[in-house]
Each structure stands twice: as structure tokens, then as C-alpha cells.
């Protein structure tokens, strides 16, 4: 493998976006993915306007995103009593230059994979190849240690290695062998999709309930001729610390009977949650987990990105978006520093501290923290939300999160392209 090749451990959203970005700026790369076959697994995720902007600059526009999702029109929080706490328009309806998209994660992931194969070639993604560690070489390069699905042990040498291998990252484990264990804050999530009629605007992201007992619902497809769409739902329950979350697994298929009864009371004139859950073919159980922020994401020619660098609770709906932003920032810094450890150091200096703080905001409930404030002040029962928390305080709370997460509207709209059109590493634009 050529010495100037960049090695990417992990073919998830972050790793594939990085591959597309490196190809865009003229850098050779190869992706190692542990699974033998990529399948459209998972349920719904949100792509914030800052990420949609970057996808557009990669040539993945609205027409393609519309095939795997739908523009979100509204973000809303509703109390367990069924009354609204806060709502705001999203995407272009809020004045952004780009939509926010709610997409089926698996279909979006496969779309990125097809783009990589189309643009970089069949050998650009090595399926059934898991990076288990790395070795830094005397000449400044790095060797990825790979185990194949067939049990072979292989080595691949390159200029840089990116650990984009998720919360259980082998690259992270070697870089930080003394890291604390995975953190669980007490919440179990059950996730699934069901066909139903979208509520409110027809494309609303709604968080309903309390800080310890809530559900999130939003559509991830355009409605059909009968007005029916794929509705993504996430039901969440927070337990005391004696609950054994390790038995939950990761996307463990479960029967509705194991948890749905805990949400029997979520019935309103505008939503019958038990009826929606009953229409689901499959449900998955996940513990809501993350890791403590790291002091650095870099070890010489090796860097972490995405969930390997900053796994975060999904409360801010920006985990996938941040992985996309990571990839684009890496590309920008390679334009400045070349395919060198200097680019990784610049990435670390710019992103590690601030994004670690975003992860901690999400651990503290992120934008869902408004539910906790209302619960603390009135037990979640109110007639007029303005008597509990003013509109100004609610808006300020949300703006602070958006600014920290990098998708505050005015700043994003005014920013230039992360990667100038036509920019290539080692070439000066005319």
C-alpha cells in the first residue's frame, strides 16, 4: 500500500464521510470495516443543518437525502400532561440555508457506502477487516493491525490512521489504555419504527414526557398517497443505579411486551403511543451510554474521530452530524498542513476540548434539559408554561446548546465553505 495512503478504521458514517472528503481533496485512502456485509440496520437519526451543508458540498444534495429521509419542520418538547413546553421551526423554516433531515440511519449509511465505491473504486472499502491496533513506525508512518473475518492477521502501512471505529474503538483503547469504563447514566432506550400518520406539522420531532420517562417520535420518510409515513420512535426509561444495563446489549432485538407497558399512559387526542408501538415489526434495546472526554484524540500519526473520539448521548440529535463535521474539518486542516501529523495536531487543538464539552452537555440531558427544569419547578404539571419558565429563558437555553454544538443559525449561514470548491492537497487554487 502506498506510503501516502490514509488508513481509516471503521466504515460507519464518520469513516465513509472522511473517505469521500479525502477523495475530494486528492488524498488516497482505504477503509477497513469489520462486518462482512453492510445492511440497512438501525432506525432514525437527525442530520443538523451544519452536516447537511457539508453533504451538499460533497455532492450529496436534497434530492438524494429525500430518498432516505425527510426535512424536519419542527422541534418540540411536550410535558407528560400533553401540553407544549417549547417548540421552534427547524432547517430552512427557521432561516437556515439548509434543511435539517430526519433519515433512516441504515439507508443513509448505505448511500454513503455506495458513493465511496462509486467514486473511490471497489477496493476502497475492505469489508470483513477489523483494525485491532496499530504500530507507529520509525519513519513516521503507521501500520494498522488487521484481523479478517476469516481469522487472518494482516498489516497495512500508511501515512496516517484514523480510528472511526465507534464507542468500542480498538484504536482508542490502545491510545488510552487507562481510560475509564463506559459510562451509563441510568437510562435504557427502546427504538423502532412503525407506519403511522405524522403528528403536528407532518414532520415534527417531538420529545414527550419527563426527564426520566419520555418518548421521542418523528417521521423518517415522506408520506405516501394515504398520508402514512415511517415513524421513528424512541422510548426511554431512567432506572436507579442497581439496574443491570450490561444485559441490554447493543441494538438487542426485544419483544414489545418487555417494555411497552411502561408507556401505557402516553395517550392524548393527538397521539396514541401504545397503538403506534403495537404496529412495530421490530424493537431494539440500547443502554444510553457514552465515555468521559479524552485529553487528546491524537497519538503521532493516529487520530480518533466520530464516536471513537466523542461518543455522546443521543439527546442532542447531533452524534452523526458531529462525525460528518469531524471529517470535513480534517479535510480542511489537511489542505493547510498536508497529509501529516501536523494536521492531526491541529484537529485535536481545534475540536477535542469543545466537542468534549458538547458530549457533557448531552450527558446532562442536552436540549431535553428543559424537561428537567419544568419537572423541578412544578412536577411537570402546569396550565400555562410561561408561569413556570419564560419564553426568553426557554429560547436562551436552546440557543446556548445550538451554539455549543456548532449549528447556531446566523454563524452557520455566514460561514464560508469548510473546503473551498476544487481545493486539493498540495495544489494552489487559481
C-alpha positions in Angstrom: 0.0 0.0 0.0 1.5 3.4 -1.0 3.1 5.3 1.9 0.9 8.4 1.4 -2.3 6.4 1.8 -4.6 7.3 4.8 -6.0 4.3 6.7 -9.5 4.5 8.2 -10.6 2.1 10.8 -14.4 1.8 10.6 -16.9 2.2 7.8 -19.6 4.0 9.6 -21.0 7.4 8.8 -17.8 9.2 10.0 -15.4 6.9 8.3 -17.2 6.9 5.0 -17.6 10.7 5.0 -13.9 11.0 5.7 -13.2 8.8 2.7 -15.3 11.0 0.5 -13.7 14.1 1.8 -10.2 12.8 1.3 -11.1 11.8 -2.3 -12.5 15.3 -2.8 -9.1 16.8 -1.9 -7.0 14.3 -3.7 -5.8 12.1 -0.9 -5.6 8.3 -1.2 -7.3 6.3 1.5 -8.7 2.9 2.3 -11.5 2.0 4.8 -11.4 -1.2 7.0 -14.8 -2.3 8.2 -15.3 -5.3 10.5 -18.7 -6.6 9.1 -18.7 -8.8 6.1 -21.8 -7.1 4.6 -23.3 -3.7 5.2 -27.0 -3.9 5.8 -29.6 -1.1 6.3 -29.7 -1.6 10.1 -30.8 0.9 12.7 -33.6 3.4 12.9 -33.9 7.2 12.7 -31.3 9.8 13.2 -31.2 13.6 12.6 -28.7 15.4 10.3 -28.4 19.0 11.5 -28.1 21.9 9.0 -24.3 22.1 9.6 -23.9 18.5 8.5 -26.4 18.8 5.6 -24.4 21.8 4.3 -21.2 19.6 4.3 -23.0 16.8 2.5 -24.2 19.2 -0.1 -20.5 20.4 -0.6 -19.7 16.7 -1.2 -22.3 16.5 -3.9 -25.0 14.8 -1.8 -27.9 17.1 -2.1 -31.5 17.3 -1.2 -32.8 15.0 -4.0 -30.7 12.2 -2.6 -31.4 12.9 1.1 -35.1 12.9 0.2 -34.8 9.2 -0.8 -33.6 8.2 2.7 -35.4 10.8 4.9 -37.5 13.9 5.1 -36.7 17.6 6.0 -37.6 18.3 9.7 -40.0 21.2 10.1 -40.3 21.5 13.9 -38.6 20.5 17.1 -40.9 20.4 20.2 -41.0 19.4 23.8 -44.3 18.4 25.4 -44.9 17.7 29.1 -46.4 14.4 30.3 -49.6 16.3 30.7 -49.7 16.7 26.9 -49.1 20.5 26.9 -46.4 22.2 25.0 -43.3 23.4 26.8 -41.3 24.6 23.8 -41.3 24.5 20.0 -39.3 26.0 17.2 -39.1 25.6 13.4 -36.1 23.7 12.1 -33.9 23.9 9.0 -35.0 26.3 6.2 -38.2 27.1 8.0 -36.0 28.5 10.8 -34.0 30.6 8.4 -31.1 28.3 7.8 -29.7 27.9 4.3 -30.0 24.2 4.6 -32.6 21.7 5.9 -32.4 19.5 8.9 -33.1 16.0 7.8 -34.6 13.1 9.7 -33.3 10.0 8.0 -33.3 6.2 8.3 -29.8 5.6 9.6 -29.2 2.4 7.7 -30.4 3.7 4.3 -28.3 6.8 4.7 -25.3 4.7 5.7 -25.7 2.5 2.6 -26.0 5.6 0.4 -22.6 6.9 1.7 -21.1 3.4 1.1 -22.3 3.4 -2.5 -20.9 6.9 -3.0 -17.5 5.7 -1.8 -17.4 2.7 -4.0 -18.6 4.8 -7.0 -16.0 7.5 -6.5 -13.0 5.6 -5.0 -13.4 2.1 -6.5 -14.3 -1.4 -5.3 -11.1 -1.8 -3.3 -11.6 1.4 -1.2 -13.6 -0.4 1.5 -12.4 -3.7 2.8 -15.3 -5.5 4.4 -14.6 -8.2 7.0 -11.4 -6.4 8.1 -11.3 -5.2 11.7 -8.4 -2.9 12.8 -7.4 -4.3 16.2 -4.5 -2.0 16.9 -1.6 0.0 15.3 2.2 0.3 15.3 4.0 3.6 14.9 7.0 3.2 12.6 10.4 4.9 12.8 9.9 6.7 9.5 6.8 8.5 10.9 4.3 6.2 9.2 1.8 3.9 10.9 0.9 0.3 10.4 -2.7 -0.9 11.1 -3.0 -4.3 12.6 -6.0 -6.1 11.0 -7.9 -9.3 11.7 -10.1 -10.5 8.9 -13.4 -12.3 9.3 -11.7 -15.5 8.1 -9.2 -15.2 11.0 -6.2 -13.9 9.1 -3.8 -11.4 10.7 -2.7 -8.7 8.2 -0.8 -5.5 8.3 -1.3 -2.3 6.3 1.1 0.6 6.3 0.1 4.2 5.6 0.8 7.9 6.3 -1.9 8.3 8.9 -4.6 6.2 10.7 -8.0 7.4 11.8 -9.9 5.5 14.4 -13.5 5.8 13.3 -14.4 2.6 14.9 -17.1 3.7 17.4 -17.6 3.7 21.1 -15.9 0.3 21.5 -12.9 1.5 19.4 -9.8 -0.7 19.4 -7.7 2.3 18.3 -8.9 4.4 21.3 -8.3 1.5 23.7 -4.6 1.4 22.6 -4.2 5.1 22.5 -5.7 5.5 26.0 -5.3 2.1 27.8 -6.2 3.6 31.2 -9.5 5.2 30.1 -12.4 4.9 32.4 -15.1 2.3 31.6 -18.1 3.1 29.5 -20.5 5.5 31.4 -24.1 4.7 31.8 -26.4 7.3 33.4 -29.3 5.1 34.2 -31.4 5.3 31.0 -32.5 2.4 28.8 -33.8 3.2 25.3 -36.1 1.1 23.1 -36.2 2.0 19.5 -38.2 1.1 16.5 -40.3 2.3 13.5 -44.0 1.9 12.6 -46.3 3.1 9.9 -48.5 6.0 11.0 -49.8 9.4 10.3 -47.2 12.1 11.3 -48.3 14.5 14.0 -48.3 18.3 14.3 -46.6 19.8 11.2 -46.3 16.5 9.5 -42.6 16.5 10.0 -42.1 17.3 13.7 -39.5 16.0 16.1 -41.4 15.7 19.4 -40.0 14.9 22.8 -42.8 14.0 25.2 -42.7 13.2 28.9 -40.3 13.9 31.8 -36.6 13.8 32.2 -36.7 10.2 33.5 -39.6 8.9 31.4 -40.1 10.1 27.9 -40.6 9.2 24.3 -39.3 10.8 21.1 -41.3 10.5 17.8 -40.6 11.8 14.3 -41.2 10.7 10.7 -38.2 9.5 8.6 -40.0 9.2 5.3 -42.2 11.3 3.1 -45.9 10.3 3.4 -47.5 8.0 0.9 -50.7 8.6 -1.0 -52.6 7.6 2.1 -50.8 10.1 4.3 -48.8 7.3 6.1 -45.1 7.5 6.8 -42.4 5.6 8.7 -42.5 7.0 12.2 -39.3 6.6 14.3 -39.9 6.2 18.0 -37.5 6.1 20.9 -39.0 5.2 24.3 -36.8 5.9 27.3 -36.9 5.0 31.0 -34.3 6.0 33.6 -33.7 3.5 36.4 -31.9 3.5 39.7 -28.3 2.6 39.6 -28.9 -1.0 40.7 -30.4 -1.8 37.2 -28.0 -4.1 35.2 -27.6 -2.2 32.0 -24.9 -4.6 30.7 -27.7 -7.2 29.9 -29.2 -4.8 27.5 -26.7 -5.3 24.7 -26.4 -3.0 21.8 -29.4 -3.0 19.4 -30.7 -6.1 21.1 -34.0 -7.2 19.5 -36.7 -7.3 22.1 -40.4 -8.1 22.3 -42.7 -5.2 22.9 -44.1 -7.0 25.9 -40.8 -6.5 27.7 -41.2 -2.7 27.9 -44.3 -1.2 26.2 -46.5 -1.4 29.3 -44.3 1.3 30.9 -45.7 3.8 28.3 -49.4 2.8 28.5 -50.3 6.3 29.8 -48.9 8.1 26.8 -52.4 8.6 25.2 -53.6 12.0 24.0 -56.0 13.3 21.5 -53.1 13.9 19.1 -51.0 10.8 19.8 -51.8 7.2 20.9 -48.3 5.9 21.7 -49.3 2.4 22.7 -51.2 2.0 19.4 -48.1 3.2 17.5 -45.8 0.9 19.3 -48.1 -2.1 18.6 -47.6 -1.5 14.8 -43.9 -2.0 15.0 -42.4 -5.2 13.5 -39.2 -4.9 15.5 -37.9 -3.2 18.6 -34.3 -2.8 19.8 -33.0 -2.1 23.2 -30.0 0.1 23.9 -28.4 1.4 27.1 -27.8 5.2 26.8 -24.1 5.2 27.2 -21.1 7.4 26.5 -17.5 7.9 27.6 -15.7 10.6 29.6 -13.9 13.2 27.4 -10.3 12.5 26.5 -7.4 14.9 27.0 -6.3 14.2 23.4 -7.5 12.4 20.3 -4.1 12.1 18.8 -1.0 9.8 19.1 1.5 10.9 16.5 0.2 9.7 13.1 -3.0 8.3 14.6 -6.2 10.2 15.4 -9.7 9.4 16.7 -12.9 10.8 15.2 -16.7 10.3 15.5 -17.9 8.1 18.3 -14.4 6.7 18.8 -13.4 10.3 19.9 -16.5 11.7 21.5 -19.3 9.1 22.0 -22.3 11.1 23.3 -25.9 10.6 24.4 -28.3 11.0 21.5 -30.2 13.7 23.5 -28.8 16.4 21.2 -29.6 14.6 17.9 -26.1 15.5 16.7 -23.9 12.5 17.1 -23.9 11.6 13.3 -23.7 15.3 12.4 -20.6 15.7 14.5 -18.9 12.7 12.9 -19.6 14.4 9.5 -18.2 17.7 10.8 -15.1 15.9 12.1 -14.4 14.5 8.6 -14.8 17.9 6.9 -12.6 19.7 9.5 -9.9 17.0 9.0 -10.0 17.7 5.2 -9.7 21.4 5.7 -6.7 21.0 8.0 -5.0 18.7 5.6 -5.3 21.4 3.0 -3.3 23.6 5.4 -0.9 21.1 6.8 -0.7 18.3 4.3 -1.2 14.6 5.0 0.9 14.9 8.1 0.7 14.5 11.9 0.6 18.3 12.0 -2.9 18.2 10.5 -3.9 15.8 13.3 -2.5 18.1 16.0 -4.4 21.0 14.5 -7.6 18.9 14.5 -7.0 17.9 18.1 -6.4 21.5 19.2 -9.5 22.8 17.5 -12.0 20.1 18.3 -11.1 17.9 21.3 -11.9 20.3 24.1 -15.1 22.0 22.7 -16.7 18.7 21.5 -15.9 17.1 24.8 -18.0 19.8 26.4 -20.8 19.1 23.9 -20.8 15.5 25.0 -21.0 16.5 28.6 -24.0 18.8 27.8 -25.7 15.8 26.2 -25.0 13.7 29.3 -26.7 16.5 31.2 -29.8 15.9 29.0 -28.8 18.3 26.3 -31.8 20.3 24.9 -34.0 17.9 26.8 -32.8 19.6 29.9 -35.8 21.9 29.6 -38.0 18.9 30.7 -35.9 18.6 33.9 -36.3 22.3 34.6 -40.0 22.1 34.3 -40.2 19.0 36.4 -38.1 20.6 39.2 -40.3 23.7 39.2 -43.7 22.3 39.0 -43.5 18.5 39.0 -44.3 18.5 35.3 -47.9 19.8 35.8 -48.8 23.2 34.5 -51.6 25.2 32.8 -49.5 27.9 31.3 -45.8 27.1 30.7 -45.0 30.9 30.8 -45.9 30.8 34.5 -43.2 28.2 35.0 -40.4 29.2 32.7 -40.4 32.3 30.5 -40.3 32.2 26.7 -37.0 34.1 26.9 -35.4 31.6 29.2 -36.5 28.7 27.1 -35.1 30.3 23.9 -31.8 31.2 25.6 -31.5 27.6 26.8 -31.9 26.3 23.3 -29.6 28.9 21.7 -26.8 28.0 24.2 -27.0 24.4 23.1 -27.0 25.2 19.4 -24.0 27.5 19.7 -22.0 24.8 21.6 -23.0 22.1 19.0 -22.0 24.3 16.1 -25.3 24.9 14.4 -26.3 28.3 15.6 -28.2 29.8 12.6 -26.5 33.2 12.0 -23.0 31.9 12.4 -23.6 28.9 10.2 -25.3 30.9 7.4 -22.5 33.4 7.4 -19.6 30.9 7.3 -17.7 30.1 4.1 -17.3 26.6 2.8 -15.3 24.3 5.0 -13.4 23.0 2.0 -13.1 25.5 -0.9 -14.5 24.2 -4.2 -11.8 22.5 -6.2 -9.2 22.6 -3.4 -6.6 19.8 -3.5 -3.8 19.0 -1.1 -0.5 20.3 -2.5 -2.2 22.5 -5.1 -2.9 26.2 -5.1 -6.3 27.4 -6.4 -6.1 29.8 -9.2 
